[in-house]
């Protein structure tokens, strides 16, 4: 797996990887992470990966992180 690029966004740490015919976009926030896989044939130039990070995409990711955190918190309370 090869790291293509890292971005320290104000809300996330974003890492782009190239691996096994796919580009992986990993968003991390604290102990949580989300990974998106994009077939390398869907992106002509790896520099285009940044175009996927629209405000809507990142806002939706933030909502998922909140839901993930709530789910984990509830699960830990039941241990």
N, CA, C and O atoms as a CHARMM CRD file, in Angstrom:
* protein
*
  316
    1    1 UNK  N      0.85400  -1.16400   0.00000 PROA 1      0.00000
    2    1 UNK  CA     0.00000   0.00000   0.00000 PROA 1      0.00000
    3    1 UNK  C      0.90100   1.22800   0.00000 PROA 1      0.00000
    4    1 UNK  O      1.85100   1.32100   0.77700 PROA 1      0.00000
    5    2 UNK  N      0.58900   2.15400  -0.87400 PROA 2      0.00000
    6    2 UNK  CA     1.41400   3.34300  -1.02300 PROA 2      0.00000
    7    2 UNK  C      0.60100   4.58600  -0.66900 PROA 2      0.00000
    8    2 UNK  O     -0.51200   4.77000  -1.16100 PROA 2      0.00000
    9    3 UNK  N      1.16600   5.43700   0.18700 PROA 3      0.00000
   10    3 UNK  CA     0.52100   6.71100   0.51700 PROA 3      0.00000
   11    3 UNK  C      0.77000   7.67900  -0.62700 PROA 3      0.00000
   12    3 UNK  O      1.90900   7.89200  -1.04300 PROA 3      0.00000
   13    4 UNK  N     -0.30700   8.25800  -1.12700 PROA 4      0.00000
   14    4 UNK  CA    -0.21000   9.24400  -2.20000 PROA 4      0.00000
   15    4 UNK  C     -0.12900  10.65700  -1.63400 PROA 4      0.00000
   16    4 UNK  O      0.65900  11.48400  -2.09300 PROA 4      0.00000
   17    5 UNK  N     -0.96300  10.91500  -0.62300 PROA 5      0.00000
   18    5 UNK  CA    -1.06400  12.27500  -0.10000 PROA 5      0.00000
   19    5 UNK  C     -1.71300  12.24700   1.27200 PROA 5      0.00000
   20    5 UNK  O     -2.53900  11.38200   1.56300 PROA 5      0.00000
   21    6 UNK  N     -1.32900  13.20900   2.12100 PROA 6      0.00000
   22    6 UNK  CA    -1.96700  13.38500   3.42400 PROA 6      0.00000
   23    6 UNK  C     -2.41200  14.83600   3.55200 PROA 6      0.00000
   24    6 UNK  O     -1.70100  15.75700   3.14800 PROA 6      0.00000
   25    7 UNK  N     -3.59600  15.02400   4.11800 PROA 7      0.00000
   26    7 UNK  CA    -4.14300  16.36100   4.33200 PROA 7      0.00000
   27    7 UNK  C     -4.54500  16.46700   5.79800 PROA 7      0.00000
   28    7 UNK  O     -5.26500  15.61100   6.31200 PROA 7      0.00000
   29    8 UNK  N     -4.09000  17.49900   6.45800 PROA 8      0.00000
   30    8 UNK  CA    -4.53700  17.78100   7.82100 PROA 8      0.00000
   31    8 UNK  C     -5.64200  18.82700   7.74700 PROA 8      0.00000
   32    8 UNK  O     -5.40500  20.02600   7.88800 PROA 8      0.00000
   33    9 UNK  N     -6.84900  18.33700   7.52200 PROA 9      0.00000
   34    9 UNK  CA    -8.04300  19.17100   7.45500 PROA 9      0.00000
   35    9 UNK  C     -8.37800  19.62300   8.86800 PROA 9      0.00000
   36    9 UNK  O     -7.94100  18.99400   9.83100 PROA 9      0.00000
   37   10 UNK  N     -9.14400  20.69800   9.01500 PROA 10     0.00000
   38   10 UNK  CA    -9.47600  21.20000  10.35200 PROA 10     0.00000
   39   10 UNK  C    -10.29700  20.20700  11.17300 PROA 10     0.00000
   40   10 UNK  O    -10.25300  20.24500  12.40300 PROA 10     0.00000
   41   11 UNK  N    -11.05500  19.30900  10.50500 PROA 11     0.00000
   42   11 UNK  CA   -11.88900  18.34000  11.21900 PROA 11     0.00000
   43   11 UNK  C    -11.36900  16.91600  11.16100 PROA 11     0.00000
   44   11 UNK  O    -11.67900  16.10800  12.03700 PROA 11     0.00000
   45   12 UNK  N    -10.58500  16.59900  10.14500 PROA 12     0.00000
   46   12 UNK  CA   -10.15000  15.23500   9.91200 PROA 12     0.00000
   47   12 UNK  C     -8.68200  15.18400   9.53100 PROA 12     0.00000
   48   12 UNK  O     -8.07400  16.18500   9.15300 PROA 12     0.00000
   49   13 UNK  N     -8.14300  14.00200   9.64200 PROA 13     0.00000
   50   13 UNK  CA    -6.88700  13.68300   8.97200 PROA 13     0.00000
   51   13 UNK  C     -7.28900  12.85200   7.76100 PROA 13     0.00000
   52   13 UNK  O     -7.96800  11.83400   7.90000 PROA 13     0.00000
   53   14 UNK  N     -6.87400  13.27900   6.58700 PROA 14     0.00000
   54   14 UNK  CA    -7.26700  12.61900   5.34700 PROA 14     0.00000
   55   14 UNK  C     -6.01600  12.05300   4.69400 PROA 14     0.00000
   56   14 UNK  O     -5.03100  12.76400   4.49700 PROA 14     0.00000
   57   15 UNK  N     -6.06300  10.77000   4.36100 PROA 15     0.00000
   58   15 UNK  CA    -4.94200  10.11200   3.70000 PROA 15     0.00000
   59   15 UNK  C     -5.44600   9.41300   2.45200 PROA 15     0.00000
   60   15 UNK  O     -6.45100   8.70400   2.47900 PROA 15     0.00000
   61   16 UNK  N     -4.72700   9.62600   1.35300 PROA 16     0.00000
   62   16 UNK  CA    -5.00900   8.93900   0.08800 PROA 16     0.00000
   63   16 UNK  C     -3.96700   7.84800  -0.10200 PROA 16     0.00000
   64   16 UNK  O     -2.76700   8.08700   0.03200 PROA 16     0.00000
   65   17 UNK  N     -4.44100   6.64400  -0.41500 PROA 17     0.00000
   66   17 UNK  CA    -3.56500   5.50800  -0.67600 PROA 17     0.00000
   67   17 UNK  C     -3.83200   4.97200  -2.07700 PROA 17     0.00000
   68   17 UNK  O     -4.89900   5.19700  -2.64700 PROA 17     0.00000
   69   18 UNK  N     -2.85800   4.26800  -2.61700 PROA 18     0.00000
   70   18 UNK  CA    -3.06200   3.48300  -3.83100 PROA 18     0.00000
   71   18 UNK  C     -2.69500   2.05400  -3.47200 PROA 18     0.00000
   72   18 UNK  O     -1.60400   1.78400  -2.96900 PROA 18     0.00000
   73   19 UNK  N     -3.64200   1.12600  -3.74300 PROA 19     0.00000
   74   19 UNK  CA    -3.40900  -0.26100  -3.35800 PROA 19     0.00000
   75   19 UNK  C     -4.32400  -1.18000  -4.15000 PROA 19     0.00000
   76   19 UNK  O     -5.53400  -0.96700  -4.21900 PROA 19     0.00000
   77   20 UNK  N     -3.74200  -2.18300  -4.73300 PROA 20     0.00000
   78   20 UNK  CA    -4.48400  -3.27500  -5.35500 PROA 20     0.00000
   79   20 UNK  C     -5.53000  -2.78800  -6.36500 PROA 20     0.00000
   80   20 UNK  O     -6.66900  -3.25500  -6.36400 PROA 20     0.00000
   81   21 UNK  N     -5.13200  -1.85200  -7.22200 PROA 21     0.00000
   82   21 UNK  CA    -6.02900  -1.35900  -8.26600 PROA 21     0.00000
   83   21 UNK  C     -7.08300  -0.38700  -7.79400 PROA 21     0.00000
   84   21 UNK  O     -8.03200  -0.09400  -8.52100 PROA 21     0.00000
   85   22 UNK  N     -6.92900   0.11700  -6.58600 PROA 22     0.00000
   86   22 UNK  CA    -7.91100   1.06000  -6.03400 PROA 22     0.00000
   87   22 UNK  C     -7.18900   2.22200  -5.35000 PROA 22     0.00000
   88   22 UNK  O     -6.05400   2.10600  -4.88900 PROA 22     0.00000
   89   23 UNK  N     -7.90000   3.33700  -5.30700 PROA 23     0.00000
   90   23 UNK  CA    -7.49200   4.45800  -4.46700 PROA 23     0.00000
   91   23 UNK  C     -8.33400   4.37300  -3.20000 PROA 23     0.00000
   92   23 UNK  O     -9.55000   4.19200  -3.26900 PROA 23     0.00000
   93   24 UNK  N     -7.70100   4.50300  -2.06700 PROA 24     0.00000
   94   24 UNK  CA    -8.41300   4.50600  -0.79800 PROA 24     0.00000
   95   24 UNK  C     -8.33400   5.90900  -0.21800 PROA 24     0.00000
   96   24 UNK  O     -7.27200   6.53200  -0.20300 PROA 24     0.00000
   97   25 UNK  N     -9.45800   6.39000   0.25300 PROA 25     0.00000
   98   25 UNK  CA    -9.52200   7.68700   0.92000 PROA 25     0.00000
   99   25 UNK  C     -9.89200   7.39300   2.36300 PROA 25     0.00000
  100   25 UNK  O    -10.99700   6.92800   2.64200 PROA 25     0.00000
  101   26 UNK  N     -8.97700   7.66200   3.27700 PROA 26     0.00000
  102   26 UNK  CA    -9.21700   7.37400   4.69300 PROA 26     0.00000
  103   26 UNK  C     -9.36800   8.68500   5.44100 PROA 26     0.00000
  104   26 UNK  O     -8.48300   9.54000   5.39800 PROA 26     0.00000
  105   27 UNK  N    -10.48800   8.84100   6.12500 PROA 27     0.00000
  106   27 UNK  CA   -10.73900   9.98900   6.98300 PROA 27     0.00000
  107   27 UNK  C    -10.66200   9.50100   8.42100 PROA 27     0.00000
  108   27 UNK  O    -11.28700   8.50200   8.77900 PROA 27     0.00000
  109   28 UNK  N     -9.89800  10.20300   9.23900 PROA 28     0.00000
  110   28 UNK  CA    -9.74600   9.83200  10.64500 PROA 28     0.00000
  111   28 UNK  C    -10.14500  11.00300  11.52900 PROA 28     0.00000
  112   28 UNK  O     -9.83900  12.16100  11.24300 PROA 28     0.00000
  113   29 UNK  N    -10.83100  10.67000  12.60100 PROA 29     0.00000
  114   29 UNK  CA   -11.16400  11.65700  13.62000 PROA 29     0.00000
  115   29 UNK  C    -11.07100  10.94400  14.95700 PROA 29     0.00000
  116   29 UNK  O    -11.91600  10.11400  15.29400 PROA 29     0.00000
  117   30 UNK  N    -10.04400  11.27300  15.70700 PROA 30     0.00000
  118   30 UNK  CA    -9.82200  10.59500  16.97400 PROA 30     0.00000
  119   30 UNK  C     -9.58100   9.12100  16.75200 PROA 30     0.00000
  120   30 UNK  O     -8.72600   8.73500  15.95500 PROA 30     0.00000
  121   31 UNK  N    -10.34400   8.28800  17.46300 PROA 31     0.00000
  122   31 UNK  CA   -10.20000   6.83900  17.35200 PROA 31     0.00000
  123   31 UNK  C    -11.07800   6.22600  16.25900 PROA 31     0.00000
  124   31 UNK  O    -11.11400   5.00400  16.10900 PROA 31     0.00000
  125   32 UNK  N    -11.77800   7.05500  15.50400 PROA 32     0.00000
  126   32 UNK  CA   -12.69000   6.56100  14.47200 PROA 32     0.00000
  127   32 UNK  C    -12.10900   6.82200  13.08900 PROA 32     0.00000
  128   32 UNK  O    -11.34600   7.76600  12.88700 PROA 32     0.00000
  129   33 UNK  N    -12.48800   5.96300  12.13700 PROA 33     0.00000
  130   33 UNK  CA   -12.04600   6.19200  10.76500 PROA 33     0.00000
  131   33 UNK  C    -13.10800   5.69000   9.78600 PROA 33     0.00000
  132   33 UNK  O    -13.88800   4.78500  10.08100 PROA 33     0.00000
  133   34 UNK  N    -13.10200   6.31500   8.61500 PROA 34     0.00000
  134   34 UNK  CA   -13.95400   5.91500   7.49800 PROA 34     0.00000
  135   34 UNK  C    -13.03700   5.75100   6.29100 PROA 34     0.00000
  136   34 UNK  O    -12.14700   6.57200   6.06300 PROA 34     0.00000
  137   35 UNK  N    -13.25500   4.69800   5.52700 PROA 35     0.00000
  138   35 UNK  CA   -12.43900   4.45200   4.34000 PROA 35     0.00000
  139   35 UNK  C    -13.35400   4.26300   3.14300 PROA 35     0.00000
  140   35 UNK  O    -14.33400   3.52100   3.20200 PROA 35     0.00000
  141   36 UNK  N    -13.01900   4.94100   2.06500 PROA 36     0.00000
  142   36 UNK  CA   -13.75000   4.85900   0.80800 PROA 36     0.00000
  143   36 UNK  C    -12.80100   4.31100  -0.24600 PROA 36     0.00000
  144   36 UNK  O    -11.65300   4.74500  -0.34000 PROA 36     0.00000
  145   37 UNK  N    -13.28300   3.35500  -1.04100 PROA 37     0.00000
  146   37 UNK  CA   -12.46900   2.75700  -2.09700 PROA 37     0.00000
  147   37 UNK  C    -13.00800   3.20700  -3.45800 PROA 37     0.00000
  148   37 UNK  O    -14.21100   3.15700  -3.71500 PROA 37     0.00000
  149   38 UNK  N    -12.09400   3.64500  -4.31500 PROA 38     0.00000
  150   38 UNK  CA   -12.44500   4.09700  -5.65000 PROA 38     0.00000
  151   38 UNK  C    -11.59300   3.32000  -6.64200 PROA 38     0.00000
  152   38 UNK  O    -10.36800   3.29600  -6.52100 PROA 38     0.00000
  153   39 UNK  N    -12.22000   2.69100  -7.60900 PROA 39     0.00000
  154   39 UNK  CA   -11.47600   1.95100  -8.62700 PROA 39     0.00000
  155   39 UNK  C    -10.54900   2.90300  -9.37100 PROA 39     0.00000
  156   39 UNK  O    -10.94800   4.01200  -9.72300 PROA 39     0.00000
  157   40 UNK  N     -9.32100   2.47600  -9.60800 PROA 40     0.00000
  158   40 UNK  CA    -8.34400   3.36000 -10.24300 PROA 40     0.00000
  159   40 UNK  C     -8.76200   3.76900 -11.65100 PROA 40     0.00000
  160   40 UNK  O     -8.27700   4.77900 -12.16200 PROA 40     0.00000
  161   41 UNK  N     -9.65100   3.00800 -12.28800 PROA 41     0.00000
  162   41 UNK  CA   -10.11500   3.36100 -13.62500 PROA 41     0.00000
  163   41 UNK  C    -11.18500   4.45300 -13.60400 PROA 41     0.00000
  164   41 UNK  O    -11.51300   5.02000 -14.64700 PROA 41     0.00000
  165   42 UNK  N    -11.73300   4.75300 -12.41100 PROA 42     0.00000
  166   42 UNK  CA   -12.71500   5.83000 -12.28200 PROA 42     0.00000
  167   42 UNK  C    -12.04400   7.19800 -12.12800 PROA 42     0.00000
  168   42 UNK  O    -12.69700   8.23300 -12.26500 PROA 42     0.00000
  169   43 UNK  N    -10.75500   7.19600 -11.84700 PROA 43     0.00000
  170   43 UNK  CA    -9.98300   8.43200 -11.67800 PROA 43     0.00000
  171   43 UNK  C     -8.83300   8.40300 -12.67100 PROA 43     0.00000
  172   43 UNK  O     -7.98000   7.51800 -12.61000 PROA 43     0.00000
  173   44 UNK  N     -8.80700   9.35500 -13.57300 PROA 44     0.00000
  174   44 UNK  CA    -7.75300   9.36300 -14.59400 PROA 44     0.00000
  175   44 UNK  C     -6.41400   9.83400 -14.04900 PROA 44     0.00000
  176   44 UNK  O     -5.35600   9.38600 -14.49400 PROA 44     0.00000
  177   45 UNK  N     -6.47100  10.74000 -13.08400 PROA 45     0.00000
  178   45 UNK  CA    -5.25600  11.33000 -12.52100 PROA 45     0.00000
  179   45 UNK  C     -5.41700  11.36800 -11.00300 PROA 45     0.00000
  180   45 UNK  O     -6.42600  11.87900 -10.51600 PROA 45     0.00000
  181   46 UNK  N     -4.46400  10.84800 -10.24700 PROA 46     0.00000
  182   46 UNK  CA    -4.59100  10.85400  -8.78400 PROA 46     0.00000
  183   46 UNK  C     -4.82100  12.24800  -8.19400 PROA 46     0.00000
  184   46 UNK  O     -5.37500  12.36700  -7.10200 PROA 46     0.00000
  185   47 UNK  N     -4.40500  13.29600  -8.89800 PROA 47     0.00000
  186   47 UNK  CA    -4.64600  14.65500  -8.40900 PROA 47     0.00000
  187   47 UNK  C     -6.13800  14.99100  -8.37500 PROA 47     0.00000
  188   47 UNK  O     -6.55000  15.91900  -7.67900 PROA 47     0.00000
  189   48 UNK  N     -6.94300  14.24200  -9.12300 PROA 48     0.00000
  190   48 UNK  CA    -8.38400  14.45700  -9.13700 PROA 48     0.00000
  191   48 UNK  C     -9.06700  13.95500  -7.86400 PROA 48     0.00000
  192   48 UNK  O    -10.22700  14.28500  -7.62000 PROA 48     0.00000
  193   49 UNK  N     -8.37700  13.17700  -7.06500 PROA 49     0.00000
  194   49 UNK  CA    -8.97200  12.65200  -5.83200 PROA 49     0.00000
  195   49 UNK  C     -9.42600  13.78400  -4.91400 PROA 49     0.00000
  196   49 UNK  O    -10.43100  13.65600  -4.21400 PROA 49     0.00000
  197   50 UNK  N     -8.68300  14.89400  -4.91800 PROA 50     0.00000
  198   50 UNK  CA    -9.06900  16.04000  -4.08800 PROA 50     0.00000
  199   50 UNK  C    -10.46600  16.53400  -4.43500 PROA 50     0.00000
  200   50 UNK  O    -11.17200  17.05700  -3.57300 PROA 50     0.00000
  201   51 UNK  N    -10.86800  16.37100  -5.69400 PROA 51     0.00000
  202   51 UNK  CA   -12.18100  16.85100  -6.13200 PROA 51     0.00000
  203   51 UNK  C    -13.32000  16.10300  -5.45400 PROA 51     0.00000
  204   51 UNK  O    -14.44400  16.60300  -5.41300 PROA 51     0.00000
  205   52 UNK  N    -13.05100  14.91900  -4.92200 PROA 52     0.00000
  206   52 UNK  CA   -14.08500  14.16300  -4.20800 PROA 52     0.00000
  207   52 UNK  C    -14.41100  14.77800  -2.85200 PROA 52     0.00000
  208   52 UNK  O    -15.47100  14.50900  -2.28700 PROA 52     0.00000
  209   53 UNK  N    -13.51900  15.58900  -2.33600 PROA 53     0.00000
  210   53 UNK  CA   -13.66800  16.13800  -0.98600 PROA 53     0.00000
  211   53 UNK  C    -14.47800  17.43100  -0.99300 PROA 53     0.00000
  212   53 UNK  O    -14.01600  18.46700  -0.51400 PROA 53     0.00000
  213   54 UNK  N    -15.66500  17.36200  -1.52900 PROA 54     0.00000
  214   54 UNK  CA   -16.54000  18.53700  -1.54600 PROA 54     0.00000
  215   54 UNK  C    -17.03200  18.82200  -0.13000 PROA 54     0.00000
  216   54 UNK  O    -16.89600  17.98700   0.76400 PROA 54     0.00000
  217   55 UNK  N    -17.59900  19.99600   0.06100 PROA 55     0.00000
  218   55 UNK  CA   -18.16500  20.33600   1.36400 PROA 55     0.00000
  219   55 UNK  C    -19.25700  19.34500   1.75500 PROA 55     0.00000
  220   55 UNK  O    -19.34000  18.92700   2.91000 PROA 55     0.00000
  221   56 UNK  N    -20.08900  18.97500   0.79400 PROA 56     0.00000
  222   56 UNK  CA   -21.16900  18.02100   1.08500 PROA 56     0.00000
  223   56 UNK  C    -20.60000  16.66800   1.51500 PROA 56     0.00000
  224   56 UNK  O    -21.07400  16.07800   2.48600 PROA 56     0.00000
  225   57 UNK  N    -19.58800  16.17500   0.79800 PROA 57     0.00000
  226   57 UNK  CA   -18.96500  14.89600   1.13600 PROA 57     0.00000
  227   57 UNK  C    -18.40700  14.93800   2.55700 PROA 57     0.00000
  228   57 UNK  O    -18.63000  14.01300   3.33900 PROA 57     0.00000
  229   58 UNK  N    -17.68300  16.00400   2.89300 PROA 58     0.00000
  230   58 UNK  CA   -17.07100  16.11100   4.22400 PROA 58     0.00000
  231   58 UNK  C    -18.11100  16.33100   5.31000 PROA 58     0.00000
  232   58 UNK  O    -17.95600  15.81700   6.41700 PROA 58     0.00000
  233   59 UNK  N    -19.16600  17.08000   5.02100 PROA 59     0.00000
  234   59 UNK  CA   -20.23800  17.26000   6.00600 PROA 59     0.00000
  235   59 UNK  C    -20.94400  15.93900   6.29200 PROA 59     0.00000
  236   59 UNK  O    -21.26900  15.64200   7.44200 PROA 59     0.00000
  237   60 UNK  N    -21.18200  15.14800   5.24900 PROA 60     0.00000
  238   60 UNK  CA   -21.78800  13.83200   5.46000 PROA 60     0.00000
  239   60 UNK  C    -20.87500  12.92300   6.26800 PROA 60     0.00000
  240   60 UNK  O    -21.34300  12.16700   7.12000 PROA 60     0.00000
  241   61 UNK  N    -19.57300  12.99300   6.00500 PROA 61     0.00000
  242   61 UNK  CA   -18.61200  12.20400   6.77800 PROA 61     0.00000
  243   61 UNK  C    -18.65400  12.62900   8.24700 PROA 61     0.00000
  244   61 UNK  O    -18.57200  11.78500   9.13900 PROA 61     0.00000
  245   62 UNK  N    -18.78000  13.93100   8.50000 PROA 62     0.00000
  246   62 UNK  CA   -18.84300  14.42500   9.87800 PROA 62     0.00000
  247   62 UNK  C    -20.08200  13.88300  10.58200 PROA 62     0.00000
  248   62 UNK  O    -20.01500  13.49900  11.75000 PROA 62     0.00000
  249   63 UNK  N    -21.20300  13.85000   9.88400 PROA 63     0.00000
  250   63 UNK  CA   -22.42800  13.29000  10.47400 PROA 63     0.00000
  251   63 UNK  C    -22.24500  11.80900  10.80400 PROA 63     0.00000
  252   63 UNK  O    -22.69600  11.33700  11.84800 PROA 63     0.00000
  253   64 UNK  N    -21.57700  11.07700   9.89900 PROA 64     0.00000
  254   64 UNK  CA   -21.31900   9.65700  10.17100 PROA 64     0.00000
  255   64 UNK  C    -20.39900   9.48800  11.38100 PROA 64     0.00000
  256   64 UNK  O    -20.60900   8.59100  12.19700 PROA 64     0.00000
  257   65 UNK  N    -19.37600  10.34800  11.50100 PROA 65     0.00000
  258   65 UNK  CA   -18.49500  10.26400  12.67100 PROA 65     0.00000
  259   65 UNK  C    -19.28700  10.48500  13.95600 PROA 65     0.00000
  260   65 UNK  O    -19.06500   9.79200  14.94900 PROA 65     0.00000
  261   66 UNK  N    -20.19400  11.43300  13.94200 PROA 66     0.00000
  262   66 UNK  CA   -21.02100  11.67200  15.14300 PROA 66     0.00000
  263   66 UNK  C    -21.84700  10.43600  15.48100 PROA 66     0.00000
  264   66 UNK  O    -21.92500  10.02600  16.63900 PROA 66     0.00000
  265   67 UNK  N    -22.46300   9.84700  14.45100 PROA 67     0.00000
  266   67 UNK  CA   -23.27300   8.64700  14.68100 PROA 67     0.00000
  267   67 UNK  C    -22.40200   7.48900  15.15900 PROA 67     0.00000
  268   67 UNK  O    -22.79300   6.74700  16.06000 PROA 67     0.00000
  269   68 UNK  N    -21.23000   7.33300  14.56300 PROA 68     0.00000
  270   68 UNK  CA   -20.31800   6.26700  14.98300 PROA 68     0.00000
  271   68 UNK  C    -19.92200   6.45900  16.44400 PROA 68     0.00000
  272   68 UNK  O    -19.89000   5.49600  17.20900 PROA 68     0.00000
  273   69 UNK  N    -19.62300   7.68800  16.83100 PROA 69     0.00000
  274   69 UNK  CA   -19.22200   7.97400  18.20800 PROA 69     0.00000
  275   69 UNK  C    -20.36900   7.66300  19.17500 PROA 69     0.00000
  276   69 UNK  O    -20.14500   7.09400  20.24300 PROA 69     0.00000
  277   70 UNK  N    -21.58600   8.03400  18.80200 PROA 70     0.00000
  278   70 UNK  CA   -22.74500   7.73400  19.65300 PROA 70     0.00000
  279   70 UNK  C    -22.93500   6.22600  19.79600 PROA 70     0.00000
  280   70 UNK  O    -23.19400   5.73000  20.89200 PROA 70     0.00000
  281   71 UNK  N    -22.80600   5.50000  18.68500 PROA 71     0.00000
  282   71 UNK  CA   -22.95300   4.04100  18.72800 PROA 71     0.00000
  283   71 UNK  C    -21.90000   3.40800  19.62200 PROA 71     0.00000
  284   71 UNK  O    -22.21000   2.52600  20.42300 PROA 71     0.00000
  285   72 UNK  N    -20.66000   3.85100  19.48800 PROA 72     0.00000
  286   72 UNK  CA   -19.58400   3.30000  20.30300 PROA 72     0.00000
  287   72 UNK  C    -19.78200   3.63600  21.77300 PROA 72     0.00000
  288   72 UNK  O    -19.57400   2.78500  22.63800 PROA 72     0.00000
  289   73 UNK  N    -20.17700   4.85700  22.06000 PROA 73     0.00000
  290   73 UNK  CA   -20.41500   5.25800  23.45200 PROA 73     0.00000
  291   73 UNK  C    -21.50000   4.39800  24.08200 PROA 73     0.00000
  292   73 UNK  O    -21.34700   3.91900  25.20600 PROA 73     0.00000
  293   74 UNK  N    -22.60500   4.20100  23.35000 PROA 74     0.00000
  294   74 UNK  CA   -23.70100   3.36000  23.87600 PROA 74     0.00000
  295   74 UNK  C    -23.25300   1.91900  24.08200 PROA 74     0.00000
  296   74 UNK  O    -23.60900   1.28800  25.07700 PROA 74     0.00000
  297   75 UNK  N    -22.48300   1.41100  23.15200 PROA 75     0.00000
  298   75 UNK  CA   -21.99900   0.02300  23.26400 PROA 75     0.00000
  299   75 UNK  C    -21.09600  -0.13100  24.47800 PROA 75     0.00000
  300   75 UNK  O    -21.18500  -1.12400  25.20000 PROA 75     0.00000
  301   76 UNK  N    -20.22500   0.85000  24.70400 PROA 76     0.00000
  302   76 UNK  CA   -19.31500   0.77700  25.85000 PROA 76     0.00000
  303   76 UNK  C    -20.05800   0.88800  27.17000 PROA 76     0.00000
  304   76 UNK  O    -19.63700   0.31000  28.17200 PROA 76     0.00000
  305   77 UNK  N    -21.16100   1.62700  27.17800 PROA 77     0.00000
  306   77 UNK  CA   -21.96300   1.75200  28.39900 PROA 77     0.00000
  307   77 UNK  C    -22.61500   0.42800  28.78000 PROA 77     0.00000
  308   77 UNK  O    -22.92600   0.20400  29.95000 PROA 77     0.00000
  309   78 UNK  N    -22.82200  -0.44300  27.81000 PROA 78     0.00000
  310   78 UNK  CA   -23.50200  -1.72100  28.05000 PROA 78     0.00000
  311   78 UNK  C    -22.55100  -2.86200  28.38400 PROA 78     0.00000
  312   78 UNK  O    -22.97000  -4.01400  28.50000 PROA 78     0.00000
  313   79 UNK  N    -21.28500  -2.54300  28.53800 PROA 79     0.00000
  314   79 UNK  CA   -20.31600  -3.59500  28.87700 PROA 79     0.00000
  315   79 UNK  C    -20.32900  -3.83200  30.36600 PROA 79     0.00000
  316   79 UNK  O    -19.58600  -4.67800  30.86300 PROA 79     0.00000
